[in-house]
Amino acid sequence: MNNFAKMVGELCKFVLPIPEEYYFGNPNSSIAVCTMSSLDLLRKFANSDVLKQISIVGRLLSENKGIDVIIRHVNHNKKIKTIIVCGKEVSGHQSGHSLFKLYENGIDNNARIIGSTSPDPFLTVKKSQIKYFQNNINLVNMINETNYYKIKQKII
């Protein structure tokens, strides 16, 4: 990432603060839900009985730090086997697209997600953590689906 992009990113943290929100549910569940940029959808899951059936629900806003967090989390919580990726894609970042490209292709020698069209798809997680993600997690592509009831059907 160039210096200008870093500066803009730091400025955005102050001008447009975006809370990193996630909610834990059933620690024995094998299902996680990623609502991308859809805060309303996240809150619907967090305030429903469905939270008792999923391990965690959270957002994915960036193609780098956000994906790093997901990879670390599934490596830490080995009970998670399925991630439902839903909600509106993050305009400009295309974080959902990058998550699926990581799943399909991994990273190159510079830690860049192979095949990603996102502006800054560089990760800090270990290749072994990515391999675990690729080999042990089932991603369900519901990107841009915001209908809570349609997504809920994939869970129950």
C-alpha positions in Angstrom: 0.0 0.0 0.0 1.4 3.4 -0.9 1.8 6.3 1.6 -1.2 8.2 0.2 -3.5 5.2 0.6 -2.3 4.7 4.2 -2.9 8.4 5.0 -6.4 8.3 3.5 -7.2 5.1 5.5 -6.1 6.8 8.8 -8.2 9.9 7.9 -11.2 7.8 7.3 -11.0 6.2 10.8 -11.6 9.7 12.2 -14.0 11.1 9.7 -16.1 8.0 9.1 -15.6 5.8 12.1 -17.0 2.3 11.3 -17.5 0.1 14.4 -16.2 -3.4 14.1 -19.2 -5.3 15.3 -19.7 -9.0 15.9 -21.8 -11.1 18.2 -21.2 -14.5 19.7 -23.9 -17.1 19.7 -23.6 -20.8 20.4 -20.0 -21.8 21.0 -20.7 -25.4 19.9 -22.2 -24.3 16.5 -20.4 -25.1 13.3 -21.9 -22.1 11.4 -20.7 -18.5 11.2 -22.5 -15.7 9.3 -20.7 -12.8 7.7 -23.0 -9.9 6.8 -20.4 -7.9 4.8 -21.4 -4.2 5.0 -25.0 -4.8 5.9 -25.3 -3.4 9.5 -29.1 -3.8 9.6 -28.8 -7.5 8.6 -26.1 -8.0 11.3 -28.4 -6.5 13.9 -31.3 -8.8 12.8 -29.2 -11.8 13.4 -27.8 -10.5 16.7 -31.3 -9.8 18.0 -32.9 -13.0 17.0 -33.2 -16.6 18.2 -31.0 -17.7 15.3 -28.0 -16.4 17.3 -28.5 -19.5 19.4 -27.8 -21.7 16.3 -24.7 -19.9 15.0 -21.3 -19.5 16.5 -20.7 -15.9 15.5 -22.1 -13.2 13.2 -20.1 -10.2 12.1 -19.2 -7.9 9.2 -16.4 -8.0 6.7 -15.4 -4.5 5.6 -11.9 -4.8 4.2 -10.0 -7.1 1.9 -7.1 -7.3 4.2 -7.5 -6.8 7.9 -11.0 -8.1 7.9 -10.1 -11.3 6.1 -7.1 -11.7 8.4 -9.5 -11.7 11.4 -11.8 -14.3 9.8 -8.8 -16.6 9.0 -7.5 -16.3 12.6 -10.9 -16.9 14.1 -11.6 -20.1 12.2 -8.1 -21.3 13.0 -8.8 -20.6 16.7 -12.4 -22.0 16.7 -12.1 -25.3 14.9 -15.8 -26.1 15.5 -16.7 -23.6 12.7 -17.1 -25.5 9.4 -19.4 -23.2 7.4 -19.4 -19.5 6.8 -22.4 -17.9 5.1 -21.2 -14.8 3.3 -24.2 -12.5 2.8 -25.2 -8.9 2.7 -24.1 -6.0 0.5 -20.6 -6.2 -0.9 -18.3 -3.4 0.3 -18.1 -0.9 -2.6 -14.6 -0.3 -3.6 -13.0 -2.9 -1.4 -14.9 -6.0 -2.8 -14.0 -7.9 0.4 -16.4 -10.7 -0.3 -14.9 -11.2 -3.7 -11.4 -11.3 -2.1 -12.5 -13.8 0.5 -13.7 -16.2 -2.2 -10.6 -15.7 -4.3 -8.5 -16.5 -1.2 -10.5 -19.6 -0.7 -10.0 -20.7 -4.3 -6.5 -19.5 -5.0 -4.6 -18.7 -1.8 -1.9 -16.0 -1.7 1.3 -15.4 -3.8 4.8 -14.9 -2.4 4.0 -11.3 -1.5 0.9 -12.3 0.6 -1.4 -10.9 -2.1 -4.7 -12.8 -2.7 -4.4 -14.4 -6.1 -7.1 -13.2 -8.5 -8.4 -10.5 -6.3 -9.5 -7.2 -7.9 -9.6 -5.4 -4.6 -7.3 -2.4 -4.2 -5.2 -3.8 -1.2 -5.6 -7.6 -0.9 -2.5 -8.2 1.2 -2.8 -10.5 4.2 -0.6 -11.0 7.3 -1.8 -14.5 8.3 0.4 -17.5 7.8 0.0 -19.7 4.8 -0.7 -22.7 7.1 -3.7 -20.7 8.5 -5.0 -20.1 5.0 -4.6 -23.8 4.1 -6.7 -24.7 7.1 -9.3 -22.2 6.0 -9.3 -23.6 2.4 -9.4 -27.3 3.5 -11.8 -27.2 6.4 -14.3 -24.4 5.8 -17.3 -24.4 3.5 -18.1 -20.9 2.2 -21.7 -20.3 1.2 -21.9 -17.5 -1.4 -24.9 -15.3 -0.7 -23.1 -12.0 -1.5 -25.6 -9.2 -2.0 -28.5 -11.2 -0.5 -30.0 -9.0 2.2 -33.3 -10.9 2.8 -32.9 -12.1 6.4 -35.4 -15.0 5.9 -33.7 -16.4 2.8 -30.4 -16.4 4.7 -32.0 -17.9 7.8 -33.2 -20.8 5.7 -29.5 -21.8 5.1 -29.0 -22.0 8.8 -32.1 -23.9 10.1 
